Structure formats: structure tokens, C-alpha cells
Amino acid sequence: MPYSEDFKKVLLADPDAILGKKGLTDDFINHILKLLKRHKIIKIKALRSIATRANINKLAIEISKLTASHLLDIRGKSIILTKYSIEKFN
């Protein structure tokens, strides 16, 4: 399946993980790592209590650094990550 079809499927689907008020804990990062290992692309939704428009970019970059993944997109409070670089999908 091409990259764009995977991306569309994940974009329209329910989030794979929800970032809550506890923030970026070790358990959350481990959960994201397991999801990335199982799926190519995952979607994370940040709740209002943790994310604002100002800090959602910082959260997304920090999650991608901690999980050694690539940030594909930020839409509102939804973050889409992939384990592989975009070149690998093409």
C-alpha cells in the first residue's frame, strides 16, 4: 500500500493513543514505541488539559525525539508519527 493511502487511512481513523493530563511519562513513551513497532503510522490525540495551540508543536517534536520516529503531520491536537522515513515509503 502506498504511503499516501496509509496516511489517509490513519488520518481518518480514531487515534491510536491519547495523551492525557499526566503528560509524557515513561509508560506513554513505551506504549508509543509498541504501537510504532506494530503499525507503520500512528495517530496520537492530545487532550485539552495537556495541549494548547502554542505547545502542541513542542509536544510533537519531543515525542518524535523520544521515540526516534518521524513527525508527519500536526492537525489541531492530533499528531501523526511514523517509524520510517518518508523516503522509505516512496
Biotite code that builds the C-alpha atoms (Angstrom):
import biotite.structure as struc

atoms = struc.array([
    struc.Atom([0.000, 0.000, 0.000], chain_id="A", res_id=1, res_name="MET", atom_name="CA", element="C"),
    struc.Atom([1.481, 3.377, -0.958], chain_id="A", res_id=2, res_name="PRO", atom_name="CA", element="C"),
    struc.Atom([2.410, 5.919, 1.685], chain_id="A", res_id=3, res_name="TYR", atom_name="CA", element="C"),
    struc.Atom([-0.401, 8.316, 0.796], chain_id="A", res_id=4, res_name="SER", atom_name="CA", element="C"),
    struc.Atom([-3.067, 5.630, 1.280], chain_id="A", res_id=5, res_name="GLU", atom_name="CA", element="C"),
    struc.Atom([-1.622, 4.670, 4.680], chain_id="A", res_id=6, res_name="ASP", atom_name="CA", element="C"),
    struc.Atom([-1.561, 8.333, 5.680], chain_id="A", res_id=7, res_name="PHE", atom_name="CA", element="C"),
    struc.Atom([-5.182, 8.914, 4.638], chain_id="A", res_id=8, res_name="LYS", atom_name="CA", element="C"),
    struc.Atom([-6.325, 5.787, 6.449], chain_id="A", res_id=9, res_name="LYS", atom_name="CA", element="C"),
    struc.Atom([-4.663, 6.862, 9.699], chain_id="A", res_id=10, res_name="VAL", atom_name="CA", element="C"),
    struc.Atom([-5.799, 10.466, 9.335], chain_id="A", res_id=11, res_name="LEU", atom_name="CA", element="C"),
    struc.Atom([-9.459, 9.456, 9.103], chain_id="A", res_id=12, res_name="LEU", atom_name="CA", element="C"),
    struc.Atom([-9.280, 6.738, 11.782], chain_id="A", res_id=13, res_name="ALA", atom_name="CA", element="C"),
    struc.Atom([-9.658, 7.055, 15.535], chain_id="A", res_id=14, res_name="ASP", atom_name="CA", element="C"),
    struc.Atom([-6.461, 7.880, 17.435], chain_id="A", res_id=15, res_name="PRO", atom_name="CA", element="C"),
    struc.Atom([-4.166, 5.002, 18.396], chain_id="A", res_id=16, res_name="ASP", atom_name="CA", element="C"),
    struc.Atom([-3.101, 6.751, 21.616], chain_id="A", res_id=17, res_name="ALA", atom_name="CA", element="C"),
    struc.Atom([-4.375, 9.639, 23.722], chain_id="A", res_id=18, res_name="ILE", atom_name="CA", element="C"),
    struc.Atom([-2.002, 11.994, 25.512], chain_id="A", res_id=19, res_name="LEU", atom_name="CA", element="C"),
    struc.Atom([-3.671, 12.949, 28.781], chain_id="A", res_id=20, res_name="GLY", atom_name="CA", element="C"),
    struc.Atom([-3.023, 15.177, 31.741], chain_id="A", res_id=21, res_name="LYS", atom_name="CA", element="C"),
    struc.Atom([-0.153, 13.025, 33.057], chain_id="A", res_id=22, res_name="LYS", atom_name="CA", element="C"),
    struc.Atom([1.901, 14.115, 30.068], chain_id="A", res_id=23, res_name="GLY", atom_name="CA", element="C"),
    struc.Atom([4.877, 12.360, 28.545], chain_id="A", res_id=24, res_name="LEU", atom_name="CA", element="C"),
    struc.Atom([5.502, 9.580, 31.043], chain_id="A", res_id=25, res_name="THR", atom_name="CA", element="C"),
    struc.Atom([7.745, 6.565, 30.510], chain_id="A", res_id=26, res_name="ASP", atom_name="CA", element="C"),
    struc.Atom([4.648, 4.360, 30.189], chain_id="A", res_id=27, res_name="ASP", atom_name="CA", element="C"),
    struc.Atom([3.242, 6.579, 27.445], chain_id="A", res_id=28, res_name="PHE", atom_name="CA", element="C"),
    struc.Atom([6.526, 6.566, 25.513], chain_id="A", res_id=29, res_name="ILE", atom_name="CA", element="C"),
    struc.Atom([6.772, 2.761, 25.820], chain_id="A", res_id=30, res_name="ASN", atom_name="CA", element="C"),
    struc.Atom([3.197, 2.448, 24.568], chain_id="A", res_id=31, res_name="HIS", atom_name="CA", element="C"),
    struc.Atom([4.012, 4.656, 21.561], chain_id="A", res_id=32, res_name="ILE", atom_name="CA", element="C"),
    struc.Atom([7.103, 2.554, 20.812], chain_id="A", res_id=33, res_name="LEU", atom_name="CA", element="C"),
    struc.Atom([4.990, -0.630, 20.821], chain_id="A", res_id=34, res_name="LYS", atom_name="CA", element="C"),
    struc.Atom([2.405, 0.969, 18.540], chain_id="A", res_id=35, res_name="LEU", atom_name="CA", element="C"),
    struc.Atom([5.070, 2.164, 16.120], chain_id="A", res_id=36, res_name="LEU", atom_name="CA", element="C"),
    struc.Atom([6.570, -1.312, 16.032], chain_id="A", res_id=37, res_name="LYS", atom_name="CA", element="C"),
    struc.Atom([3.167, -2.847, 15.238], chain_id="A", res_id=38, res_name="ARG", atom_name="CA", element="C"),
    struc.Atom([1.926, -0.204, 12.764], chain_id="A", res_id=39, res_name="HIS", atom_name="CA", element="C"),
    struc.Atom([3.750, 1.894, 10.207], chain_id="A", res_id=40, res_name="LYS", atom_name="CA", element="C"),
    struc.Atom([1.918, 5.118, 11.002], chain_id="A", res_id=41, res_name="ILE", atom_name="CA", element="C"),
    struc.Atom([0.090, 6.066, 14.214], chain_id="A", res_id=42, res_name="ILE", atom_name="CA", element="C"),
    struc.Atom([-2.148, 8.895, 15.314], chain_id="A", res_id=43, res_name="LYS", atom_name="CA", element="C"),
    struc.Atom([-1.924, 10.493, 18.763], chain_id="A", res_id=44, res_name="ILE", atom_name="CA", element="C"),
    struc.Atom([-4.579, 12.827, 20.101], chain_id="A", res_id=45, res_name="LYS", atom_name="CA", element="C"),
    struc.Atom([-3.663, 15.305, 22.822], chain_id="A", res_id=46, res_name="ALA", atom_name="CA", element="C"),
    struc.Atom([-6.374, 16.330, 25.262], chain_id="A", res_id=47, res_name="LEU", atom_name="CA", element="C"),
    struc.Atom([-7.170, 19.946, 26.064], chain_id="A", res_id=48, res_name="ARG", atom_name="CA", element="C"),
    struc.Atom([-5.696, 19.611, 29.546], chain_id="A", res_id=49, res_name="SER", atom_name="CA", element="C"),
    struc.Atom([-2.174, 18.976, 28.187], chain_id="A", res_id=50, res_name="ILE", atom_name="CA", element="C"),
    struc.Atom([-2.029, 20.654, 24.776], chain_id="A", res_id=51, res_name="ALA", atom_name="CA", element="C"),
    struc.Atom([-2.682, 24.173, 23.635], chain_id="A", res_id=52, res_name="THR", atom_name="CA", element="C"),
    struc.Atom([-2.181, 25.668, 20.213], chain_id="A", res_id=53, res_name="ARG", atom_name="CA", element="C"),
    struc.Atom([1.083, 27.146, 21.426], chain_id="A", res_id=54, res_name="ALA", atom_name="CA", element="C"),
    struc.Atom([2.704, 23.982, 22.773], chain_id="A", res_id=55, res_name="ASN", atom_name="CA", element="C"),
    struc.Atom([1.362, 21.204, 20.531], chain_id="A", res_id=56, res_name="ILE", atom_name="CA", element="C"),
    struc.Atom([4.366, 21.592, 18.205], chain_id="A", res_id=57, res_name="ASN", atom_name="CA", element="C"),
    struc.Atom([6.803, 21.246, 21.115], chain_id="A", res_id=58, res_name="LYS", atom_name="CA", element="C"),
    struc.Atom([4.972, 18.139, 22.348], chain_id="A", res_id=59, res_name="LEU", atom_name="CA", element="C"),
    struc.Atom([5.015, 16.554, 18.895], chain_id="A", res_id=60, res_name="ALA", atom_name="CA", element="C"),
    struc.Atom([8.729, 17.194, 18.408], chain_id="A", res_id=61, res_name="ILE", atom_name="CA", element="C"),
    struc.Atom([9.531, 15.857, 21.875], chain_id="A", res_id=62, res_name="GLU", atom_name="CA", element="C"),
    struc.Atom([7.505, 12.675, 21.286], chain_id="A", res_id=63, res_name="ILE", atom_name="CA", element="C"),
    struc.Atom([9.221, 12.094, 17.945], chain_id="A", res_id=64, res_name="SER", atom_name="CA", element="C"),
    struc.Atom([12.668, 12.569, 19.517], chain_id="A", res_id=65, res_name="LYS", atom_name="CA", element="C"),
    struc.Atom([11.931, 10.268, 22.462], chain_id="A", res_id=66, res_name="LEU", atom_name="CA", element="C"),
    struc.Atom([10.597, 7.510, 20.201], chain_id="A", res_id=67, res_name="THR", atom_name="CA", element="C"),
    struc.Atom([13.114, 8.004, 17.348], chain_id="A", res_id=68, res_name="ALA", atom_name="CA", element="C"),
    struc.Atom([10.245, 8.441, 14.909], chain_id="A", res_id=69, res_name="SER", atom_name="CA", element="C"),
    struc.Atom([9.413, 10.935, 12.167], chain_id="A", res_id=70, res_name="HIS", atom_name="CA", element="C"),
    struc.Atom([6.728, 13.583, 12.542], chain_id="A", res_id=71, res_name="LEU", atom_name="CA", element="C"),
    struc.Atom([4.429, 13.548, 9.517], chain_id="A", res_id=72, res_name="LEU", atom_name="CA", element="C"),
    struc.Atom([1.668, 15.979, 10.411], chain_id="A", res_id=73, res_name="ASP", atom_name="CA", element="C"),
    struc.Atom([0.008, 18.006, 13.138], chain_id="A", res_id=74, res_name="ILE", atom_name="CA", element="C"),
    struc.Atom([-3.685, 18.729, 12.634], chain_id="A", res_id=75, res_name="ARG", atom_name="CA", element="C"),
    struc.Atom([-5.246, 20.588, 15.502], chain_id="A", res_id=76, res_name="GLY", atom_name="CA", element="C"),
    struc.Atom([-4.396, 18.464, 18.519], chain_id="A", res_id=77, res_name="LYS", atom_name="CA", element="C"),
    struc.Atom([-3.722, 15.312, 16.516], chain_id="A", res_id=78, res_name="SER", atom_name="CA", element="C"),
    struc.Atom([-0.155, 14.186, 15.847], chain_id="A", res_id=79, res_name="ILE", atom_name="CA", element="C"),
    struc.Atom([0.746, 11.660, 13.157], chain_id="A", res_id=80, res_name="ILE", atom_name="CA", element="C"),
    struc.Atom([4.047, 9.796, 13.509], chain_id="A", res_id=81, res_name="LEU", atom_name="CA", element="C"),
    struc.Atom([5.816, 7.121, 11.509], chain_id="A", res_id=82, res_name="THR", atom_name="CA", element="C"),
    struc.Atom([8.701, 4.853, 12.412], chain_id="A", res_id=83, res_name="LYS", atom_name="CA", element="C"),
    struc.Atom([10.196, 5.019, 8.923], chain_id="A", res_id=84, res_name="TYR", atom_name="CA", element="C"),
    struc.Atom([11.423, 7.997, 6.970], chain_id="A", res_id=85, res_name="SER", atom_name="CA", element="C"),
    struc.Atom([9.280, 9.288, 4.140], chain_id="A", res_id=86, res_name="ILE", atom_name="CA", element="C"),
    struc.Atom([11.852, 8.161, 1.563], chain_id="A", res_id=87, res_name="GLU", atom_name="CA", element="C"),
    struc.Atom([11.279, 4.541, 2.593], chain_id="A", res_id=88, res_name="LYS", atom_name="CA", element="C"),
    struc.Atom([7.565, 4.805, 1.712], chain_id="A", res_id=89, res_name="PHE", atom_name="CA", element="C"),
    struc.Atom([8.209, 6.053, -1.832], chain_id="A", res_id=90, res_name="ASN", atom_name="CA", element="C"),
])
